[in-house]
Amino acid sequence: MTDKTKPEIDFHEGPEPTDLVIRDIEIGTGAEATPGATVDVHYLGVDFESGEEFDSSWGRGQSISFPLSGLIKGWQDGIPGMKVGGRRELICPPHLAYGPAGGGHRLSGRTLTFVIDLLGVK
């Protein structure tokens, strides 16, 4: 369990990034996530442009565990190297999130900002 609370995401000024942006908010001291790992995370996702929340494990009241290989490319690239106990912000342009506009997902074509707390690694 974590004593952290749901993060606040700062609104970013300026143009949407075209590459993955990784910013450590807090460095963890536990086990390190590797590309093939299964991770246990709490996360918050907002639309970069509007700042509107679209998903949050915090809203469900429980963390979620899944293999990195099944996640969007921005998470596959942005979580490895993170250590348990850490909090990291990822800004994922469309090609690293749900693809270009018209891709069939409600978030296709959107740049997405996530704050991820890494709670465990398997």
N, C-alpha and C positions, 0 to 999 in steps of 0.2 A: 504494500500500500504506500501511497505517497502523501506527503504533507503539503504538496504543492496545490495551488488553486488554479482555476481556469485562467489561462493567459489573456492578456489584452494585446491586441495587435495594433501597432502604430500604423497610421495611414502614411503611405510613402508618396512623397512628392516626385514629380518628374515622370519621364516616359516609362512604360513597362519594359522590364529587362527582356532581352532576347535569349539569354543563357540562364542556366540555373544559378540562383543566388543562395549561398549557404552562410548563415550567420549564427554562431553559437551565442546564446543568451546566457547559458550556464553550462560549464564544463562538468561532465560527470566523472566519477572516480571508480565506477564499477567495470564490469566486463564490456569489451568493445564489440559493437555490431560489425559483422562481416557480410559481404555481398550475398552469401547463401543462407544467412541466418533467418530464424523465425523470431520476430520481435514482438514484445508486449509494449504497447504505447497508449498514451492519452494524446489526443490531438484536437486541434481546432483549425478549421479551414474557412477562409474568407476570400471573396472575389477581390482581386487586386484593385480594380478600377472603382468599384462601388464601396468596398469595405464591408459588404454584406456577408454575414455568416451563412454558409451553405451546409456545413456539417461539423459535428463535434461529438467526440466520445464523452466529453464532459456532460453534454446534455442528456446522455443515456445513463450517466452515473456509474459507468464502468469502463475500464480500459479494454482494448481489443488486441488480440494476438493473431498475427498472420505471417506467412513466409514472404520475405522481401521480393522474391521472384514473381509473386502474383500482383504486385502493386504497380502504380504508375511509375514511369521512368524517372521522374523527379525524385521519388522516394527511394527507388533502387540505387540512384546515384548519390542521393543526399544523406541517407541514414548511415551507411557504412563509415566506420571511423568514429562514430558517436559512441560515448560510453554511458552505461546505465547510471541514472541520476541526472543526466544532462537534459537541457532544453535547447532546441535548435529551431531556428526559423528557416523555412525553405520557400523561395519564390520560384514557382514553376511556370514558365511560358507554355502556351498551348501544346507545342510539340513534345513537351515532357510531362504533360498532364493528360487531357482527354482528347487531344488531337485538334485539327483545324475546325473552324466553324462549319456546321453542317455535318459533323461526324456522327451524329446520332445520339450522343450523350448530351444531357441538359447543360453540361459545363464545357462542351466542345467550343473551341475558339477563345476560351477565357484564360487569362493569366491568373493563377491561384497562389495564395499565400497560406502556408501552414505553419503552425507552431506545434512541435512534437516533443513530448516528454518521453524519454526512453526509460521504461520501468524494468525491462528484463530482456534477456537474449538467450536463445536456445540454439 
